[in-house]
Amino acid sequence: MAKKKKDEKTLVEKMLDKAKIPYTPYEFPTHAEGDVAQLTVEHLGVPEHRIYKTLVLTGNKTGPLVGVVPLDRHLDYKKLSAASGNKKVGMVPLRDLVATTGYEHGANTPIGIHATHRYPIFIDTEAQAEAEILVSAGKIGRSVGVAPETLATFVAARFADITALTEQAE
């Protein structure tokens, strides 16, 4: 007789529990796009503007850094460069992502990255207008909803205007 498998919490959820930070777990269906898993969010009733993607870049002065922006916005490299004190920033190549962060594409999370690497983290200022934003829980298809100010404090992030309304950089 097989044991009934219980839903295991992700490491990120365990970290939030340990820090006594309230969060809401979310699970999204995924689909494959080439060799990369992507979230399927259209039918879950969660506005894309509340779901934040965690982008890992490298700066000419800081080395690796993290930008956290709404799913429906694009990262503005020039704005992030200015906010982070770099002259130039660029995306970490996909092949180097796991070595740089410990997470695969689609599972990068500011919480886990901060816990293991302490890279500078910048959250777009639009998050401050939300009661809750969703960030990855460190596993593709799993997210946690947290208060933006609480998240910023927990991961030592700074809020900065780092998005562009048009498809500019990312």
Residue pairs with C-beta under 8 A, 6 or more apart in sequence:
9 17
9 25
10 137
10 138
10 139
10 142
11 112
11 138
12 109
12 111
12 112
12 136
12 137
12 138
12 144
13 23
13 25
13 137
13 144
15 111
15 112
15 115
16 23
16 111
16 144
16 146
16 154
19 154
21 146
21 150
21 154
22 146
22 147
22 150
23 144
23 145
23 146
24 132
24 144
24 145
24 146
25 137
25 142
25 143
25 144
25 145
26 46
26 134
26 137
26 142
26 143
26 144
26 145
27 141
27 142
27 143
28 39
28 40
28 41
28 44
28 141
28 142
28 143
29 39
29 40
29 141
30 37
30 38
30 39
30 40
30 106
30 140
30 141
31 37
31 38
31 40
32 38
36 105
36 106
37 105
37 106
37 140
37 141
38 106
39 51
39 106
39 140
39 141
41 48
41 51
41 71
46 134
48 70
48 71
48 72
49 70
49 71
49 72
49 73
49 126
49 130
50 70
50 130
50 132
50 133
50 134
50 145
51 70
51 71
51 133
51 134
51 143
52 68
52 69
52 70
52 71
52 123
52 124
52 127
52 133
52 134
52 135
53 68
53 69
53 70
53 71
54 66
54 67
54 68
54 108
54 109
54 110
54 113
54 135
54 136
55 66
55 67
55 68
55 69
55 75
55 91
55 108
55 170
56 64
56 65
56 66
56 91
56 92
56 97
56 100
56 101
56 108
56 113
56 119
57 64
57 65
57 66
57 67
57 75
57 77
57 80
57 89
57 90
57 91
57 92
58 64
58 65
58 89
58 90
58 91
58 92
58 100
59 65
59 81
59 84
59 85
59 86
59 88
59 89
60 86
60 87
60 88
60 89
61 84
61 85
61 86
61 87
62 84
62 85
62 86
62 119
62 120
63 119
64 92
64 100
64 101
64 117
64 119
65 80
65 84
65 86
65 89
65 119
65 120
65 121
65 122
66 108
66 110
66 113
66 119
66 120
66 121
66 122
66 157
67 75
67 80
67 122
67 124
67 162
68 110
68 121
68 122
68 123
68 124
68 127
68 135
68 157
69 75
69 124
69 162
69 163
70 124
70 126
70 127
70 163
73 124
73 126
73 163
73 164
73 165
74 163
74 164
74 165
74 166
74 167
74 168
74 169
74 170
75 162
75 163
75 164
75 169
75 170
76 162
76 163
76 164
76 168
76 169
77 88
77 89
77 90
77 168
77 169
77 170
78 169
79 160
79 161
79 162
79 163
79 164
80 86
80 89
80 122
80 160
80 162
81 87
81 88
81 89
83 122
83 158
83 160
83 161
83 162
84 120
84 122
91 170
92 100
92 101
94 105
97 103
97 104
97 105
97 108
98 104
101 108
101 112
101 113
101 117
102 112
102 113
102 116
102 117
103 109
103 112
103 113
103 136
103 138
104 140
106 136
106 140
107 136
107 138
107 139
107 140
108 136
109 135
109 136
109 137
109 138
110 121
110 123
110 135
110 151
110 155
110 157
111 135
111 138
111 144
111 151
111 154
111 155
112 138
113 119
113 121
113 155
114 121
114 154
114 155
114 156
114 157
118 156
120 158
121 155
121 156
121 157
121 158
122 157
122 158
122 159
122 160
122 162
123 148
123 151
123 152
123 157
123 158
123 159
123 160
124 159
124 160
124 161
124 162
124 163
125 159
125 160
125 161
125 162
126 163
127 133
127 148
127 151
127 159
128 148
128 149
128 159
130 148
131 147
132 145
132 146
132 147
132 148
133 145
133 146
133 148
133 151
134 143
134 144
134 145
135 143
135 144
135 146
135 151
136 142
136 143
136 144
137 143
137 144
148 159
151 157
152 158
152 159
